[in-house]
Amino acid sequence: MATTTARDQELASALVQTMHLLQDLHAETSRPLGLTPQQAHLLCVLLGGPLGMTELSRILSIERSSLTSMVDRLERRDLVARIANPTDRRACQIELTPAGKALAHEAHNAVVNRIETLTGDIPAADRRTLVSTLQTVLSRRGGGGGG
């Protein structure tokens, strides 16, 4: 039993360290683009299409008021636009502008390139196992939300 607990703690510790590494990479790649990590995350999430404020607040794990301020700043930079919600005229959705879409792709690619640099020499069989394991973990939470 102690071995299982030690193994579980080792896995949890490795995942937490990986999370911190990915957060650092995300911050390092978003800053040169003139974005905060949260702004980059928002832009990357919107690559999947327009979303409402409630859904964005949930995905980004931030309060609506903070999200509204972030959207305001990105809107002033012409990176996002508020559009009418087709099913609820009282609400709006947030969509990427062409400039926002280009920057979102740039932010996403910058992170992917850094990750590929770190993982490029992992053997193919190990990569497949890692991908499968991570997909299993992510599916238990319901995924993640872009970029």
C-alpha positions in Angstrom: 0.0 0.0 0.0 2.8 2.4 0.8 4.3 1.8 -2.6 1.1 2.7 -4.4 0.8 5.9 -2.3 4.4 6.8 -3.1 3.8 6.1 -6.8 0.6 8.2 -6.7 2.5 11.1 -5.1 5.3 10.8 -7.6 2.8 11.0 -10.5 0.9 13.9 -8.8 4.2 15.7 -8.2 5.4 15.2 -11.8 2.0 16.5 -13.1 2.2 19.6 -10.9 5.7 20.3 -12.0 4.6 19.9 -15.6 1.7 22.3 -15.0 4.2 24.9 -13.7 6.5 24.4 -16.6 3.7 24.8 -19.1 2.4 27.9 -17.3 6.0 29.4 -17.5 6.2 28.5 -21.2 2.9 30.1 -21.8 3.9 33.3 -20.0 7.3 33.4 -21.7 5.7 33.1 -25.2 2.8 35.5 -24.6 4.8 38.4 -23.3 6.7 39.1 -26.5 3.3 39.2 -28.3 2.1 41.9 -26.0 -0.3 39.6 -24.2 -0.8 38.4 -20.6 -1.0 34.6 -20.3 -4.8 35.0 -19.6 -5.3 37.1 -22.7 -3.4 34.6 -24.8 -5.5 31.8 -23.3 -8.7 33.7 -24.1 -7.6 34.3 -27.7 -6.7 30.6 -28.1 -10.0 29.4 -26.7 -11.8 31.6 -29.2 -10.0 29.9 -32.1 -12.8 27.3 -31.7 -15.4 30.0 -32.4 -17.4 32.7 -30.6 -18.4 32.0 -27.0 -20.6 33.8 -24.5 -19.2 35.5 -21.4 -20.5 32.9 -19.0 -18.8 30.1 -20.9 -15.6 32.0 -21.2 -15.7 32.8 -17.5 -16.0 29.1 -16.7 -13.3 28.0 -19.1 -10.8 30.6 -18.0 -11.8 30.3 -14.3 -12.2 34.0 -13.8 -14.9 36.2 -12.5 -17.2 37.9 -15.0 -16.1 41.3 -14.0 -12.4 40.4 -14.7 -13.4 38.9 -18.0 -15.3 42.0 -19.0 -12.2 44.1 -18.3 -10.0 41.7 -20.3 -12.4 41.7 -23.2 -12.6 45.5 -23.1 -8.8 45.7 -23.4 -8.7 43.2 -26.2 -11.5 44.9 -28.0 -9.7 48.3 -27.8 -6.7 46.5 -29.5 -9.1 45.2 -32.2 -8.3 41.6 -31.3 -11.9 40.6 -30.3 -15.4 41.9 -31.0 -18.7 41.5 -29.2 -21.4 40.1 -31.5 -25.1 39.5 -30.8 -26.0 36.1 -29.4 -28.2 34.5 -32.0 -30.4 32.8 -29.4 -30.5 35.5 -26.7 -30.6 39.1 -27.8 -29.8 40.3 -24.2 -26.4 38.5 -24.4 -23.4 38.8 -26.6 -20.7 36.5 -27.7 -17.0 37.2 -28.1 -15.3 36.4 -31.4 -11.8 36.9 -32.8 -11.2 39.7 -35.3 -8.8 38.8 -38.2 -6.0 40.4 -36.2 -7.0 38.5 -33.1 -7.1 35.2 -35.0 -3.6 35.8 -36.4 -2.3 36.6 -32.9 -4.1 33.6 -31.4 -2.4 31.3 -33.9 0.9 32.9 -33.3 0.5 32.5 -29.5 -0.6 28.9 -29.9 2.3 28.0 -32.3 4.9 29.7 -30.0 3.9 27.4 -27.1 3.7 24.3 -29.3 7.1 25.0 -30.7 8.6 25.4 -27.2 6.9 22.1 -26.1 8.2 20.4 -29.2 11.7 21.5 -28.4 11.4 19.9 -24.9 9.8 16.7 -26.1 11.3 16.2 -29.6 13.7 13.4 -28.6 11.1 11.3 -26.7 10.8 7.9 -28.5 7.7 7.4 -30.6 6.3 4.6 -28.4 6.8 6.7 -25.3 5.1 9.6 -27.0 2.0 7.5 -27.9 1.8 6.2 -24.3 2.1 9.7 -22.9 -0.5 11.1 -25.3 -2.9 8.3 -24.5 -2.4 8.7 -20.7 -2.9 12.5 -20.8 -6.0 12.1 -23.0 -7.4 9.8 -20.4 -6.7 12.2 -17.6 -8.1 15.2 -19.6 -11.3 13.3 -20.5 -12.1 12.7 -16.9 -12.2 16.4 -16.3 -14.0 17.2 -19.5 -11.1 18.5 -21.4 -9.4 21.8 -21.1 -10.2 24.7 -23.3 -7.6 25.5 -25.9 -4.2 26.9 -25.9 
